[in-house]
Amino acid sequence: MIAALKPIFPNNVGLIGTNGGHLTLGALFPLPPGATVHGGYWIIPLSIVCGVGVLVFAHTATHRYLAAWRKRRRPEL
């Protein structure tokens, strides 16, 4: 989502730092008073790589879990 929003809203998407030192990765609409957006367009490929990594991990973990579940449920012949 960050990769899609950064080109459209460059001043509201990225690493957002607030006055209290809290750092958030994402999009904030509207920005809180005193908040600054850090990170340029390098955040786009980074977020794409992280998103694909999470997708591959979730798919692999689900596939392995379901294979083990089917194996346990299969009756012995």
C-alpha positions as CSV (number, residue, x, y, z in Angstrom):
1,M,0.0,0.0,0.0
2,I,2.9,2.4,0.8
3,A,4.4,1.8,-2.7
4,A,1.1,2.8,-4.3
5,L,0.4,5.8,-2.1
6,K,3.9,7.4,-2.1
7,P,3.8,8.8,-5.7
8,I,0.3,10.2,-5.1
9,F,0.8,11.7,-1.6
10,P,4.6,12.1,-1.2
11,N,4.1,14.5,1.8
12,N,2.0,12.1,3.8
13,V,3.6,8.7,3.2
14,G,6.9,7.3,4.5
15,L,8.7,7.2,7.8
16,I,6.7,9.7,9.9
17,G,8.3,11.1,13.0
18,T,6.3,12.9,15.7
19,N,7.3,15.3,18.4
20,G,7.5,12.5,21.0
21,G,10.1,10.6,19.0
22,H,7.6,8.0,17.8
23,L,8.5,6.7,14.3
24,T,5.8,5.2,12.1
25,L,6.0,3.6,8.7
26,G,2.9,4.3,6.7
27,A,0.5,7.0,5.7
28,L,-1.2,9.6,7.9
29,F,-4.0,11.9,6.7
30,P,-3.7,14.6,7.9
31,L,-0.3,14.8,9.4
32,P,-0.3,15.7,13.1
33,P,1.1,19.1,14.0
34,G,4.9,18.9,14.2
35,A,5.2,15.6,12.3
36,T,7.9,15.2,9.7
37,V,8.0,12.7,6.8
38,H,11.4,11.0,6.4
39,G,12.5,8.9,3.5
40,G,12.3,9.6,-0.2
41,Y,11.2,7.4,-3.0
42,W,13.5,4.6,-1.9
43,I,10.6,3.5,0.3
44,I,8.7,2.3,-2.7
45,P,11.0,-0.6,-3.7
46,L,11.6,-1.4,-0.1
47,S,7.9,-1.7,0.7
48,I,7.3,-3.8,-2.5
49,V,10.1,-6.3,-1.5
50,C,8.8,-6.5,2.1
51,G,5.2,-7.0,0.9
52,V,6.2,-9.8,-1.5
53,G,8.2,-11.4,1.3
54,V,5.3,-11.4,3.7
55,L,3.0,-12.8,0.9
56,V,5.5,-15.7,0.1
57,F,6.0,-16.4,3.8
58,A,2.3,-16.6,4.5
59,H,1.6,-18.7,1.5
60,T,4.4,-21.2,2.4
61,A,3.4,-21.4,6.0
62,T,-0.3,-22.0,5.1
63,H,0.6,-24.6,2.6
64,R,2.8,-26.5,5.1
65,Y,0.2,-26.3,7.8
66,L,-2.6,-27.6,5.5
67,A,-0.4,-30.4,4.3
68,A,0.4,-31.5,7.9
69,W,-3.3,-31.2,8.8
70,R,-4.4,-33.4,5.9
71,K,-1.8,-35.9,6.8
72,R,-3.1,-36.2,10.3
73,R,-6.7,-36.5,9.2
74,R,-6.0,-39.2,6.6
75,P,-7.0,-42.6,8.0
76,E,-4.4,-45.3,8.0
77,L,-5.0,-48.0,5.3
